[in-house]
Amino acid sequence: MQQRTRPRPINPWLYLGIPLAVAVGLVLMELTSVDMDVANLFFDPAAGQFIGRHSYLLETIMHDRVKQVVILIGLLSLGTYALSFFWQKLFGWRRELGCLVLALGLSTAFVTPLKKVTQVQCPWSLTQFGGKETYSELLQPRPATDKPGLCWPGGHAATGFCLFGLFFMLRDRKPKLARVAFVVALVAGSGLALGRMMQGAHFLSHNVWTAVFCWLIGLGSYYFVLYRKGLAEAPAGEQRVA
């Protein structure tokens, strides 16, 4: 069996401090009009709708097809993890694959429950953009309505940002490839988020929150599945606390 690779030290100021600082910034952003200002960039008052509301590219390709691709990645990851119990060549990657499956699963599973709890309205449902619902900030009580919102956090952005799990899976074994995976996840999540903002499905902050959650889920999965296990297996004289 392949010898386990001990994890590289984690800089908590970088891996945990930055996303927590972003989260604080998002809370403070509720005191500004940034979300509305950005949404207005994609709203066409003359047509009374968002510029990408009925776009085939945004709805069918970037929403439906991309989601199907990521589901396929998840199924392949799960299948490969199961195969690692039987195929010797994958024995040494079992924990990394388990970390990936856990990160992908949690990064997509957390969205729907939070949507149902927070009941935040989508931009396209608001009176400011031709809808019938009243805008409320994230931490404010929701106005009475027959149609509670299901738009926080950004679900489709999680389809891209969940790929942060690939970064953590590869972090210790393939650092260069891990950096590529990080860029892919960041670009994919940002691109999908932008597409949904152009359709009026989400405010900017909805998607940035999703990125923060997905990163923290990936970090947590890595820490408990790979990082702590790696430290436990390292010789006592070589253990490092990061």
N, C-alpha and C positions, 0 to 999 in steps of 0.2 A: 504493500500500500504506500502511496506517495506520502512523504513526510509533510506535515502541516506547515504552512507558512505563517510565521508569527506576524501579527498585525503591526503596521506602522503606527507610531504615536498620533493621537488626535489632538489638534489644537482646538480647545473648547471655545476660544474667542472667535475662531473662524467658523467652525462647524455648528456651534450652538448660538454664539453671541450675535452673529449677523442676522440669522432668521428671527431671533427674538427681538432684535432692534427693528427689523422690518415690521414685525407684528405691532410693536408700540407705535411705529410711524403710521400704520394703517388705522389704528384706533384714533390717533390724533387727526388723521386725514378726514375723519367724520365731521370735524369742526370746519372743514373747508368745502368748497364747491367743486373740487377736482373731478369727482365722479361724474357730476352733471356736465361739467365743461367738456370732458372727454367724450361723453355720450353724444353731446350736441354736435361734435365733429362728424359723427356718422349718421345724423338724422337729417332728412330732407324735408323741410317744412312744406314745400310746394306739393310734394307727393304724399305728405302726411305719414311717412314711414321711414324706417331705417334703410340705408342704401343697399344693404345686403340681405334684406328681409326674405326675399324670394330667390336668392341666388342659387343656381344649380351647383356651382362650384363649392360654395360655402355649406350648403345644406346636404347635398348628396355625397360629394367627394370628401370634403374636410370634416363633415360631421359623421355621416353614416359609414362611409368606407374606411376612414381612418380608425374609427372606433372598432370596426371589425378586425382590422389589422392588429390592433393592440390586444384585443381579445384572443386572437390567434397566438400572439407572443406569449400571453399568459398561459394558454393551454399547452403550448410547446414547452414552456418552463416547467409547468407542473408534470408533464409527461417525462421530461428529461430528469427531473428530480426523482420520480418514481423509478425510472430506469437505473438511476445511480445505485439502487439497492441490489441490482442484479448484474450490471455490466461493470467489469473490473476497471475499465479505463475511466469510468466516471466516479469511482469510489472516492478519490481524493478531492473531488469537487462537490461532494454531497452537501456539506454545510453551506458553501457558497450558493448552491442552487436552492437550498432551503431558505436562505436569507432572501434571495430574489423572489421566490414564490410568496413568502410572507409579506415583503414590501409591496409587491404588485397587488396582492389581495387586499391588504389594508388600505392602500392608497386609492383604491377604487370603491371599497366598501363603506368608507366613512362618509361619503358625500351625501347619499340619500337620507340617512338618518338626520344629519345636520340640517338639510333642507327642510325636512318635516318639522323639526323643532323650532328653527328660526323663522320660517315663513316669510322670508324677504321677497319682495316683488321684483320681477324683471323690469328693466327699463321700458320694454314695449307695452307693458301693462299700465304704465303710469299716465296720469292726465297730461303731464308735460310733453308726452310723446304720442298723444292721440288715444291713450287708453282710458280706463275708468277707475283705476286704483290710485290711492294716495301714497305718496312717497314717505318713507320713514327711515331714519338712520338705523344702523345695525343694532345699537344698544337701546333704542327707543321702543316703547310699546307699539304693537302693530294696530293700525286703525281697523275698526270692524269691517269685515268684508265676507261675502259668500264664496270668494275664491282666494284662499290663502296662497301666497307666493311660494315658489319652490326654486329660488334662484341664488341662494347663498349656502355654501360656496359654489364656485364654478365647476360644474360636473365635467364638462367636456375638456376643460383645461387639465383636469386630472388624468385624462387619457394620455396626455403627453408628459406631464410632470411625474407620473408614476414611474417613468423610465429612469428616474434618479436611482431606483433600485439596482439598475445595471451598473451604475457607478460604484455603489457600495459593494456589490458582488465582486467586482474586478479590482477594487482598490488596492488590495495587498498582493494579489497574484500578477496582475497586468496593469501597472500604474498608468502607462501611456494610453492604453486602450480605455481605461477608466475615465481619463480626461476627455477622450472622444465621446464616451457614453454620456458624460455630464453635459457636454455641449449639445449633443443630440436631444437629450431630455429638455434642456432649457429652450432650444429653438423650437422643438415640437410643441411643448406646452405653451410657449409664447405665441406661436403661429396660430394654434387652435383657439387660444384665448382671444386673439385679435379678431379672428373670423367670427366668433360668437358676439363680440362687442359690435362688430359691423352689422350684425343682424338684430341687435337690440336685446339679446338674451341675457347679457351680464354687464355690470359696471366694471371698471378697471379693478377696483379693490376686491371684488369677488374673486377674480382670477389670481391676484397676487396672494390672497389668503390661501388659495388652493396650492400654490407653489410652496408656501411656507409649511402647510400641513404635510404635503407629500415629501418634502425634504426631511422634516422631523420624523416622519414615519420610517423613511429609509434609514436615517441615522439611528433611530431606536432599534430597528430590526438588525442592523449591522452590529450595534453595540452588544446586544444580548445574545445574538447567534454566533458572531465571529470574533468580535473584539475581546469580550470577557473570556470566552473559551480559549482564545489564543494566548491571553495572558496567563491563564491557569496552566496551560501546557508548556509555557516557557520555563527554562531553568530558573531557579530562585534568584541567581545572581544577575540574570538578564532581564527580569521583569521591570517594566517601566510604567509609571503612572502618568497618563496624559490628561 
